[in-house]
Protein backbone atom coordinates (compact mmCIF):
# COMPACT_ATOMS: atom_id res chain seq x y z
CA UNK A 1 0.00 0.00 0.00
CA UNK A 2 1.96 3.03 -1.23
CA UNK A 3 1.30 6.73 -1.47
CA UNK A 4 1.71 9.16 -4.33
CA UNK A 5 2.90 12.62 -3.20
CA UNK A 6 -0.46 13.95 -4.45
CA UNK A 7 -2.42 11.86 -1.97
CA UNK A 8 -3.55 13.23 1.36
CA UNK A 9 -3.56 10.08 3.50
CA UNK A 10 -0.45 8.33 4.77
CA UNK A 11 -0.14 4.55 4.94
CA UNK A 12 -0.57 4.81 8.72
CA UNK A 13 -3.83 6.71 8.30
CA UNK A 14 -5.12 4.20 5.77
CA UNK A 15 -4.29 1.30 8.09
CA UNK A 16 -6.02 3.16 10.93
CA UNK A 17 -9.13 3.46 8.74
CA UNK A 18 -9.04 -0.29 8.05
CA UNK A 19 -8.58 -1.17 11.73
CA UNK A 20 -10.64 1.52 13.47
CA UNK A 21 -13.26 2.35 10.84
CA UNK A 22 -12.60 6.07 10.45
CA UNK A 23 -9.98 8.73 9.72
CA UNK A 24 -10.03 12.49 10.24
CA UNK A 25 -9.10 14.82 7.36
CA UNK A 26 -7.87 17.99 9.06
CA UNK A 27 -8.62 21.21 7.20
CA UNK A 28 -10.58 19.48 4.47
CA UNK A 29 -12.22 22.84 3.75
CA UNK A 30 -11.50 26.33 5.03
CA UNK A 31 -12.69 27.95 8.23
CA UNK A 32 -14.19 30.74 6.13
CA UNK A 33 -16.26 28.16 4.23
CA UNK A 34 -17.35 26.73 7.57
CA UNK A 35 -18.43 30.20 8.72
CA UNK A 36 -20.40 30.80 5.52
CA UNK A 37 -21.99 27.36 5.93
CA UNK A 38 -23.14 28.17 9.46
CA UNK A 39 -24.64 31.43 8.25
CA UNK A 40 -26.51 29.68 5.46
CA UNK A 41 -27.77 26.96 7.80
CA UNK A 42 -29.07 29.60 10.21
CA UNK A 43 -30.96 31.19 7.30
CA UNK A 44 -32.46 27.79 6.44
CA UNK A 45 -33.47 27.17 10.06
CA UNK A 46 -35.11 30.58 10.40
CA UNK A 47 -36.93 30.17 7.09
CA UNK A 48 -38.33 26.80 8.14
CA UNK A 49 -38.94 27.77 11.78
CA UNK A 50 -39.96 31.48 11.82
CA UNK A 51 -40.31 31.40 15.61
CA UNK A 52 -36.57 30.75 16.02
CA UNK A 53 -34.22 33.73 16.31
CA UNK A 54 -30.51 32.98 16.24
CA UNK A 55 -29.80 35.93 18.55
CA UNK A 56 -32.40 34.98 21.17
CA UNK A 57 -31.73 31.67 22.89
CA UNK A 58 -35.17 31.79 24.54
CA UNK A 59 -36.64 31.03 21.09
CA UNK A 60 -34.43 27.97 20.48
CA UNK A 61 -35.87 24.44 20.62
CA UNK A 62 -36.14 22.92 24.07
CA UNK A 63 -35.59 19.33 25.12
CA UNK A 64 -38.32 16.83 25.87
CA UNK A 65 -38.67 13.16 26.72
CA UNK A 66 -39.27 12.38 23.06
CA UNK A 67 -36.46 14.62 21.76
CA UNK A 68 -33.76 14.69 24.46
CA UNK A 69 -31.02 15.32 21.89
CA UNK A 70 -32.85 18.47 20.81
CA UNK A 71 -31.93 18.21 17.14
CA UNK A 72 -33.09 20.14 14.09
CA UNK A 73 -32.47 18.26 10.84
CA UNK A 74 -32.27 19.77 7.37
CA UNK A 75 -32.54 17.32 4.50
CA UNK A 76 -30.32 18.94 1.92
CA UNK A 77 -29.01 21.80 -0.17
CA UNK A 78 -27.26 22.18 -3.50
CA UNK A 79 -25.78 25.57 -2.62
CA UNK A 80 -22.24 25.93 -3.99
CA UNK A 81 -20.86 26.60 -0.50
CA UNK A 82 -21.71 23.04 0.53
CA UNK A 83 -20.96 21.39 -2.82
CA UNK A 84 -17.50 22.93 -3.09
CA UNK A 85 -16.67 21.88 0.47
CA UNK A 86 -17.57 18.29 -0.40
CA UNK A 87 -15.24 18.21 -3.41
CA UNK A 88 -11.99 19.77 -2.25
CA UNK A 89 -8.70 18.24 -3.48
CA UNK A 90 -7.96 16.89 0.00
CA UNK A 91 -11.25 15.05 0.11
CA UNK A 92 -11.31 13.75 -3.45
CA UNK A 93 -7.81 12.33 -3.14
CA UNK A 94 -8.81 10.67 0.13
CA UNK A 95 -11.90 9.24 -1.58
CA UNK A 96 -9.66 7.76 -4.28
CA UNK A 97 -7.43 6.18 -1.65
CA UNK A 98 -10.18 4.73 0.52
CA UNK A 99 -12.73 3.77 -2.13
CA UNK A 100 -10.72 3.54 -5.36
CA UNK A 101 -10.30 5.83 -8.35
CA UNK A 102 -13.46 6.23 -10.44
CA UNK A 103 -15.34 4.03 -7.95
CA UNK A 104 -17.28 6.81 -6.21
CA UNK A 105 -19.80 9.44 -7.32
CA UNK A 106 -19.10 13.13 -6.61
CA UNK A 107 -21.65 14.90 -4.44
CA UNK A 108 -23.59 17.66 -6.17
CA UNK A 109 -25.55 18.46 -3.04
CA UNK A 110 -25.08 18.23 0.70
CA UNK A 111 -27.70 16.55 2.79
CA UNK A 112 -28.52 15.33 6.25
CA UNK A 113 -27.55 18.42 8.24
CA UNK A 114 -27.77 17.68 11.96
CA UNK A 115 -27.98 20.66 14.31
CA UNK A 116 -28.27 19.80 18.01
CA UNK A 117 -29.23 22.70 20.24
CA UNK A 118 -28.24 22.85 23.92
CA UNK A 119 -29.82 20.05 25.96
CA UNK A 120 -30.85 19.95 29.62
CA UNK A 121 -30.91 16.15 29.83
CA UNK A 122 -28.35 14.06 31.71
CA UNK A 123 -26.29 11.69 29.60
CA UNK A 124 -27.61 8.51 31.23
CA UNK A 125 -27.44 5.36 29.11
CA UNK A 126 -27.88 6.62 25.56
CA UNK A 127 -29.24 3.77 23.49
CA UNK A 128 -29.25 5.42 20.09
CA UNK A 129 -26.32 3.49 18.63
CA UNK A 130 -26.95 2.53 15.02
CA UNK A 131 -25.53 1.80 11.58
CA UNK A 132 -26.85 4.02 8.82
CA UNK A 133 -29.20 2.36 6.35
CA UNK A 134 -29.95 2.95 2.70
CA UNK A 135 -33.41 1.66 1.89
CA UNK A 136 -36.62 3.07 3.37
CA UNK A 137 -38.76 0.02 4.23
CA UNK A 138 -41.93 0.30 6.33
CA UNK A 139 -40.91 3.77 7.42
CA UNK A 140 -37.42 2.71 8.58
CA UNK A 141 -34.07 2.95 6.83
CA UNK A 142 -32.56 -0.52 6.58
CA UNK A 143 -29.17 -1.77 5.52
CA UNK A 144 -27.65 -4.72 3.75
CA UNK A 145 -24.19 -6.09 3.00
CA UNK A 146 -24.19 -4.84 -0.60
CA UNK A 147 -24.40 -1.22 0.53
CA UNK A 148 -25.11 0.71 -2.66
CA UNK A 149 -26.05 4.16 -1.35
CA UNK A 150 -23.05 4.77 0.88
CA UNK A 151 -19.46 3.62 0.61
CA UNK A 152 -18.35 6.17 3.23
CA UNK A 153 -20.21 7.93 6.02
CA UNK A 154 -18.85 11.48 6.19
CA UNK A 155 -18.99 13.94 9.09
CA UNK A 156 -18.48 17.56 8.03
CA UNK A 157 -17.63 19.79 11.00
CA UNK A 158 -18.83 23.37 10.49
CA UNK A 159 -17.99 24.27 14.10
CA UNK A 160 -15.08 23.65 16.39
CA UNK A 161 -16.30 20.49 18.13
CA UNK A 162 -15.21 19.39 21.60
CA UNK A 163 -16.58 16.65 23.84
CA UNK A 164 -19.20 19.03 25.28
CA UNK A 165 -20.94 20.23 22.12
CA UNK A 166 -22.42 17.05 20.74
CA UNK A 167 -19.62 15.21 18.95
CA UNK A 168 -20.63 12.05 17.12
CA UNK A 169 -19.63 9.00 19.16
CA UNK A 170 -17.93 6.21 17.21
CA UNK A 171 -17.34 2.65 18.41
CA UNK A 172 -13.78 1.90 17.33
CA UNK A 173 -13.56 -1.20 15.14
CA UNK A 174 -17.30 -1.86 15.23
CA UNK A 175 -17.43 -2.11 11.42
CA UNK A 176 -15.55 -5.40 11.72
CA UNK A 177 -18.26 -6.80 14.01
CA UNK A 178 -21.05 -5.60 11.75
CA UNK A 179 -19.62 -6.99 8.50
CA UNK A 180 -19.94 -10.73 9.36
CA UNK A 181 -23.58 -10.29 10.44
CA UNK A 182 -24.50 -8.53 7.20
CA UNK A 183 -22.45 -11.00 5.14
CA UNK A 184 -24.33 -13.93 6.68
CA UNK A 185 -27.56 -12.26 5.51
CA UNK A 186 -26.20 -11.17 2.15
CA UNK A 187 -28.92 -9.99 -0.22
CA UNK A 188 -31.35 -9.19 2.58
CA UNK A 189 -32.15 -5.89 4.23
CA UNK A 190 -31.83 -5.70 8.03
CA UNK A 191 -32.85 -3.17 10.63
CA UNK A 192 -29.94 -1.56 12.42
CA UNK A 193 -31.09 -2.83 15.81
CA UNK A 194 -31.27 -6.40 14.49
CA UNK A 195 -27.57 -6.11 13.71
CA UNK A 196 -26.36 -4.29 16.81
CA UNK A 197 -28.15 -6.69 19.18
CA UNK A 198 -26.02 -9.53 17.77
CA UNK A 199 -22.64 -7.90 18.39
CA UNK A 200 -20.78 -6.84 21.58
CA UNK A 201 -19.99 -3.38 20.23
CA UNK A 202 -20.37 -1.75 23.66
CA UNK A 203 -17.27 -3.66 24.77
CA UNK A 204 -15.23 -1.68 22.24
CA UNK A 205 -13.46 1.62 22.96
CA UNK A 206 -15.23 4.78 21.87
CA UNK A 207 -13.94 7.82 20.04
CA UNK A 208 -15.54 11.21 19.61
CA UNK A 209 -15.53 13.08 16.31
CA UNK A 210 -13.99 16.25 17.69
CA UNK A 211 -11.95 18.76 15.74
CA UNK A 212 -11.85 22.18 14.16
CA UNK A 213 -14.33 23.77 11.79
CA UNK A 214 -13.33 22.50 8.35
CA UNK A 215 -12.35 19.00 9.48
CA UNK A 216 -14.10 15.97 7.97
CA UNK A 217 -14.30 12.43 9.33
CA UNK A 218 -14.45 9.68 6.72
CA UNK A 219 -16.03 6.58 8.25
CA UNK A 220 -16.60 3.02 7.08
CA UNK A 221 -20.28 2.58 6.12
CA UNK A 222 -20.67 -0.24 8.69
CA UNK A 223 -19.44 1.74 11.72
CA UNK A 224 -21.70 1.90 14.78
CA UNK A 225 -22.20 5.47 15.93
CA UNK A 226 -24.57 7.78 17.76
CA UNK A 227 -25.29 11.42 18.46
CA UNK A 228 -24.49 12.88 21.88
CA UNK A 229 -25.95 15.67 23.99
CA UNK A 230 -24.96 19.28 23.43
CA UNK A 231 -23.60 20.61 26.72
CA UNK A 232 -22.53 23.97 25.32
CA UNK A 233 -24.57 27.17 25.11
CA UNK A 234 -24.87 27.23 21.31
CA UNK A 235 -26.07 24.91 18.53
CA UNK A 236 -23.52 22.76 16.71
CA UNK A 237 -23.58 22.49 12.91
CA UNK A 238 -22.72 19.23 11.17
CA UNK A 239 -23.49 17.41 7.94
CA UNK A 240 -23.38 13.63 7.74
CA UNK A 241 -23.87 12.69 4.07
CA UNK A 242 -22.82 9.48 2.46
CA UNK A 243 -20.40 9.07 -0.43
CA UNK A 244 -22.18 6.98 -3.04
CA UNK A 245 -20.33 4.13 -4.77
CA UNK A 246 -20.38 3.48 -8.51
CA UNK A 247 -21.47 -0.11 -7.81
CA UNK A 248 -22.57 -2.11 -4.76
CA UNK A 249 -19.99 -3.50 -2.34
CA UNK A 250 -18.43 -6.73 -3.62
CA UNK A 251 -15.53 -8.28 -1.71
CA UNK A 252 -15.37 -11.53 -3.69
CA UNK A 253 -13.99 -10.33 -7.01
CA UNK A 254 -11.29 -12.98 -7.26
CA UNK A 255 -7.55 -13.31 -6.80
CA UNK A 256 -5.44 -10.34 -7.89
CA UNK A 257 -8.15 -7.71 -7.66
CA UNK A 258 -6.97 -4.41 -6.18
CA UNK A 259 -9.31 -4.16 -3.19
CA UNK A 260 -9.88 -0.76 -1.61
CA UNK A 261 -9.37 -0.10 2.13
CA UNK A 262 -13.17 -0.12 2.57
CA UNK A 263 -13.23 -3.62 1.06
CA UNK A 264 -10.06 -4.80 2.81
CA UNK A 265 -11.62 -4.04 6.20
CA UNK A 266 -14.64 -6.16 5.30
CA UNK A 267 -12.56 -8.98 3.84
CA UNK A 268 -10.50 -9.14 7.03
CA UNK A 269 -13.66 -9.19 9.13
CA UNK A 270 -15.23 -12.10 7.25
CA UNK A 271 -12.02 -14.11 6.91
CA UNK A 272 -11.22 -13.58 3.23
CA UNK A 273 -7.78 -12.02 3.78
Order of alpha helices (4+ residues) and beta strands (2+ residues): alpha-beta-alpha-beta-alpha-alpha-beta-beta-beta-beta-beta-beta-alpha-alpha-beta-beta-beta-beta-beta-alpha
